[in-house]
Amino acid sequence: MIKRLLYLIFIVVILLSCENKQNYTVKEEYKENFIKNGSEITAAAFNQLSSKLKNAIMHGGFEGTVEYCNLNVNQLMNSLEKDLNVKISRVSDKNRNPKNKANDEELKIIEEYKQYINDKLKLFPTLRANQKDVIFYSPIKTLPLCLNCHGEANHQINTPTLNIINEKYPEDKATGYKIDELRGLWKIVFENQKESIEIVK
């Protein structure tokens, strides 16, 4: 009985291992639709976030913006997720919030986009897939306003703002940027899209 159980466990492990090694992609006929939907969602998310941040700047300066991000951005994204039935996040190789740390595959995408920027190529969204989800990524580049919280410490970032950043995000990596550098990626996860996904052959 024990031998049989061990054998079954062994078979399951082998099957799972094989499954994990498979690569998935979005079927060609669905790509345009996911790119369109992902682009519309990121635009909506950016507009909402940008509006809230500008309001925070007006009422509390850039220090107030850091406070707002720390307390409210996740809530804002959660509200959009419910309205749009997707998962929305931002990821980066130089994250401020530990929750926004890019995984290994995302780091590769980030490096590809950085190379495109170095080569002065136009940046486009990209799609990835796993066994059941389609993932949309869109590059985020730094605008002049971004440098007040993500530029050089004690240069673009004033001392009060830097102090709050260090207080709220003691492991912060998201400074030292210049204009038009890659800040990170918008990430939109369209869940349970098996009919749109195929195994890479």
Secondary structure, DSSP 8 states (H G I E B T S, - for coil): -HHHHHHHHHHHHHHHHHHHH--EEE-HHHHHHHHHHHHHHHHHHHHHHHHHHHHHHHHHHHHHHHHHHHHHHHHHHHHHHHHHTSEEEEEBSS-SSGGGB--HHHHHHHHHHHHHHHTT-----EEEE-SS-EEEEEEEE--GGGHHHHS-BTTTB-HHHHHHHHHH-TT-------TT-EEEEEEEEE-S-GGGEEE--
